[in-house]
Amino acid sequence: MRKAIFLSIVITLLLSSCFIFELFTETNEEESNYELNIAWQTKTYYQRSWSYPIISDGFAYYVEEVLKNNSDYCRLIKINLDTGELIWRTKDVNVQYTDQIQKIGDYIYCSLCDREIILVFNDNDGTLAATVSLKDDVTSSKVGPYFKHTAVYNNYIFWGNVNSPKWEYQGLMRFDTNLINFSVDPNEKQNIKPELVWQTTQQNAIWTNILVNNGVVYFLTPRHDFDAGTGTVKISYLIAMDAETKEIIWQRERDFGWGDRENSLLINSDRLYVIDRNISCYNINTGEPYYEKNDKEYIDAGSDLKGLFFYNNKIYYTTQKTKATSTSPGVDPNRVKNVICIDADTGNLVWGDFIKTIYNIFTFPLVDNGKAYVVTYEGLYIYNAETGKLLGVNKTIKNRSNNHNLLYNNMVIFPNRIGDNANPPYSMLTAIRTN
């Protein structure tokens, strides 16, 4: 009898210890393989680029970067997104990389980084249509374009100049493409001066994306840090401007948030979301806040926020948290997430996951048919978009650096970097079906 009682106690203790052990250790469940339904694949030399691909009328435009004879070259390609067919490839341009490309009408506008040159290509065949210099005798070396973040309205291209001492003008610029004379030899430079349409005495740079909605331009300047000289907190500006008249519709001075993250602005319906070190939401007509989450309630998007995705009243994004972050001294591992889903109405976290990647995640989630797709260097992760449950992983995918993904017609499209060791390196632009 005593032996039976003793045995019962031992078994109970063993079971209890197992339960306690499970509470404080991670499970190491093997990630299930996710089979891909590949729609098409196309070999490209797209490696990384400051320029995000753009979509227009079923076509995508990418910037390819190649190294030839120890020199860097860039070129544009046009891809049919339904079939993956390569429509055209422009001639090589001897430049390391380009800024953000844009399309207006029948032309593609490509700014050469640090060159103050815009190359304009014909959409129908990729030939050069015009060469524009933003310099003139008055503004030479003072109007440094920063086309990494641009917006288009009708014939205008908007961009924000960076905060650099070599440029006199820092603020919002506007370039009128109607001033280009397309009857001029495309290899001949046309000097066309852009406009400085907004600036403050602080000469704020614009680091995040610029949005245009119903003829209104929305942009945000960074706050920076506490000013020890004056004892004040520097403010940032969140601004709505009429794209045509340049009239300020509303301007909100913010001592909240930072405004120093890439691609942190998103518009849906009557709401303008700002996702950076904090999470906030404003009425796009008045600038009044719906909410501004304080530092204890947010999860930092990271400096290289590649984009935001809105789906079913939720916002999805990735952060730059890595395996090294989770083991840093003083870091609460429960707050280390690199795949985030928040409630658009409240800004509260719905779910988050931490992919133990050794590289930063330089893509953002694309959500379609109830599933969230996250492309990383270690593979493609697929989640239930509502609950965050991991549905599976496909480890054949490699995507890193500044690679960008697209969603088109129930297809997630991304460059799969399986040819990194080739000469020259290449990527297989891959489209997988979401249904």
N, C-alpha and C positions, 0 to 999 in steps of 0.2 A: 504493500500500500504506500509506504514511504517512498519507495523507488518510483512508483507511478506519479506521485505528487511532485517529486524532485524533477522527473523527466518533463512533466507538464510545465513547470516553471522555466526550465532551461529552454524549451521550445518557444514559450511566450517571449522570453528575453531575446532570443535569436530573431524572431519575427519583428519585434519592436525595434531592435537595432538596425535591421534591414530597412525598416520604414524611415528611421531617423537618417540613415545613410543616404537614402534616396532624396530626402528633402534638401540636403546640403551639397549634393554633387550633381554634375551635369549628366544627362543621359547621352550616350554615344550611339544613338540609333543610326543605322546606315541609311544615307540619303537614297531614296528610290530614284532609279533612272527614269528620266522623262523622254519619251520617244518624240522626235520632231516630225512634224508634217511639213516637209520642205516644198515650197511652191516653185522657187527657182534660185539659182546661184549664178553669179557673174564675177569673173576675175577682174579685179581692179587693183590699182596701185595706191589706193586710199589708205594712208597709215594713220596720220593724226592731222588735225587742222584746227586753227582758231575759228575757221569758218564752219558754221553749222550748215548741213544740207538744207535746201529749201524745196518745197513741193509746190507745183503749179500744174493744173490740168492733167493730172495723172503721170507727171514726170518729176524726177528728182534731179537736183544739180549738186554735184560734189566737187570739192577741190582735191585733186590728187597731188601728192608730194613725192618726188623721185630724186635720187642722188645719182648723177652721171658725171664721170670724170672729176670726181671730188668737188663737184659744184651742185648746189641745190636748185631744183626747178619745180615750178608748180604749173598745173593746167586744170581746166574745168572739164567735167564730163557730164553728159546728160543721159539719164537712164529711164527707160519705160518701166514704170513700177508694176504694171500688170504682168509683164513678161520677163523683165530683167534685161531686155535688149539694150545694148550700148548704142545710142543714137549718134552721138559725135563726141570727139575729144579735141580740145583746142590745141594749138601749138604750145610748146613749152615756153614758160616765162622764167628768166633767170632771177629768181627771188626765193628766199628760204620759205616764206609762207605768206599767205594773204590774210586780209581781214575779212569780215563777214560779207558774203555776196548777197545781192538782192536782185529781184526781177521786177521790172516795170515795163509793161507792154511787151514789145517784141525784143527786148534787150536784157542782157544780164550784166550787172554792174559789179566789178571786182576791184577792190582797193588793194594796192600793194603796200604791205605793212612798212611804215617808216619812210615811204617814198613820196607821199603826197601826190600819188598818181592813181587815177581810176581808169582801168581798162574796161571798155564796153564791148560785149560780144553779141553777135546776132543769135537769136534763139533758134532759128531754123537750121543753121549749119555750123554754128560755133566759130565762125570767122570773126576777125576783129572788125568792129564797126567804128570805134572812135577811141582816142587817147586823150584824157583830160588831166591837166595839171592844176592843182588847187593853189599853186603859188602865183603871185604877181609881184610887181615892183613894190607894192605897199605891204603886203602880208607875207612876203617870203619868209619861210622858216618860223612863222608865228601861228599858223593855222594847222597844227598837227592833227590829222584825222585819227580817230580811234574807232574804226569801223567794226570792232569786235562786237559792239552792241549798237544795232541800228534799227530803225523802223521806217516804213514806207507809207506815205499817204499821197494818192494821186501821182503827181510828177515829182514829189519831194522825197529826199532821203534825209533822215534825221540821225545824228550821232552825237555822242558826248566826248569832248576832248579830255585827255588824261591830265592829271595834275603833275605837270613836268615844267621845270624852270625854263626849258628852251622854247616853250610856247607861251606867247603872251595871253592868248585867249583860252580860257577854260570854262566850259559851260555847254549849252546845247547849241549844236550847229545844224544848219539846214542848207541842203544843196538842191538847186532847181535843175532837174535834168532837161527841161525844155530849152535851156540855154545852149545845149550842145548842138552844133551844126554837123549833121551826119553826111553832108555833101563834101566835107573836107576829107582829104586823104587820111585814113584811119591811123596811119603811122605818124602823122603830124600832131604835135601837142597843141591842144587848145587850152589857154589859160582862163579858167573860170573861177571866180572868187565865191566861196560859200558864205552864208550869213551866220553871224553870231546872234541867235534869237533869244538867249537867256543867259544871264550871268549874275552872280552876287559879288559883293565886296570881298567875300571869302574865296572867290574863284573856285567854287566847288567842282571837282571832277564828277563824272557820272560813271560809276563802276558796274552798275547792274543793267539789266535789259531795259529797253524803252518800248512802250506799248502804244499802239494807236487803236482807238475804238470810237466809231461814229464821229470821225473827224476831230477827235481830241487826243492829244499826245500826253502820255503819263510818264513821269520819270522821277527818280529819287537820287538824292545826293548823300554821300556818307557823312556820318557825324564825327568820326574820329574820336580822340580821347579827351580827357579832362585837360583844360588849358591852365597849366600851373601859373602862368604869368598873370592872368586876370582872376583866377579862382572860379571860373565859370565852366559850365559844360557846353561844348560846341554843339550846335544844333544841326540837324539835317533838314532838307526840304523835300516834301512830297508835293508834286505840282501837277496840275491839269491845265494844259494850254491848248487853245484853238490852233489846229494845225495850219490853217490858211491865214488867219488874221494875226496870229502870234499873241492874241489877247490871253492874259492869265485868267482862267475861269475860277480856280481856287488854288490857294497855296497854304499848305499846312507845315508849320515849323515843328519839328519833332526833336525833343530831347530824349526820346524813347527809341530803342532800336539802334541800328548802326548803318544800314544801307551800304555795306561794303562787301556783300556777297554777290556772286554772279547770278543772273537769271532768277532773281528772287521775286519778281512781280508777276502776278497772274490776275486776269479779269474773268469773272463769270457772272453773268446777269448784271446786277447793279452793285457788285462788290469788287473791290480792288484788294487783293491779298498781298502782303509783304511777308516773305518767309526768309529770315536770315538768322541772326543770333537770337532774335525773338520772333514771335508769331503775332501778326496783327492783321486787321481787316477794316476797310474803310468804304464809305459810300462813294461811288465814283462820281456822283453828281455834286456832292457838297464837301467831301473830304472828311466828314465827321466819322469818328471811329465806331465800329460795331464792337470791337474788342481789341485790346492790346495786352498780350500775355506777358507777365513779368518773368524775370530771369529764372525763378524757381519752377516755372511751369513749362518750359520749352526744351526742345532738343535742337542744338545748333546744327544748321544745315551745312556748315562748312564753307570755306572760302571758294571752293571750286564747285559750287552748286550748278549742275549742268541743265537743270530744268525742273519744272513742276508739271504734274499731270492731274487734271480734274476728272473725276468719274464718280457718278452716283453720290453727289454731295460730299465727296471726300477728296483730299489732296494728297498725292503721293510724291515722295522725293527720296533721294539718297543723301547720305552724309559722307564725310571723308574719314570716318572712323575705321581703323584697321586693327589687326591682331595686336599690334604694339600698343595701341591706345588702351585696350582693355586691361593691360598689365601695368599701366603707368601708376606711380605712387599716388595715393589719395583719390584715385578714380573709382567711383561707384559703378561696378560692372552692370548693374541693373539699368543705368542710364546710357550705357554704350549701345547705340543702335546705328546701323547704317542703311536700313530700309525702313521708311517711316510712312505711316498713314494717319492723317489727322482728320477730325470732323470739321468740315468747312464752316458750319454754323457757329461753332464754339472755339475752335482752335485746339481742342483737347486731343490727346493721343488716342487713336482707336486701336492700333496695333503697331508693333515694331519688331524687327528681327535684326540679329547681328550675324552677318556672314563673316566667318573668320578668315578674311582675305588678307594676304600680305601686301596687296596693292590697294590704293584708293579705288573706289568705284567711280568711274568717270562717265557713267550713263545714268539715266533716271528711269524709273518704272514706267512702262507702257501698259495700260489696262484695257482689256477688251474681252467681251463675253465672260465677264465675272472672274477673269484671271489677271494677275499682275505679273509682268515679265521683267526681270532684272538681269541685264547682261553684265557679267564681270569677267575678270581675267581668268578666274578659276572655273567658269562655266555659266550656263544660263539657269537661273533660279525662277521657278514658277510657283506663285502663291494663290490661294483663294483670296480674292480681292476684298471680301467682306470680313473675313475672320483672321487672315494672315497665316493660315495653316499652309505649311510647305507641301506642295503637291508633288514636287520632284525636281531633279536637277539633271541637266545634260552637260557632261564634262568635256564634250568635244568642242565646245565653244571657247574661243579666246578673244578677248576684246579689252584693250587697255588704252592708256594715254588719253588723248582727247577724242576718242572715237565716239560717234554720235549715232543714235538709233532713231528710227521713224516708225510710225504706225500709219498704215494705208490699207483701206479696203479689207479689213480683217486679216492683215498680215503685219507681223513685226519684222522690221528690216534692219539689219545691222551688218557691219563688216566683221567677218570671222578671220582673225589674224593667224591663219595656219601656215602662212608662207614667210614668217619673219626671218628665217635663215636662208631664204632664197636670194638670188642676186639678179635683179633687184628684188627687195621684199615685196610681197603682195598680200592682198586680202581677198577673200571670197565674200563679196556682198551677198548676203543670204536673206531670203524671205521665208518665214515660216508662218503657216496658217494658224489662226487662233480658234477656229471652229472645226 
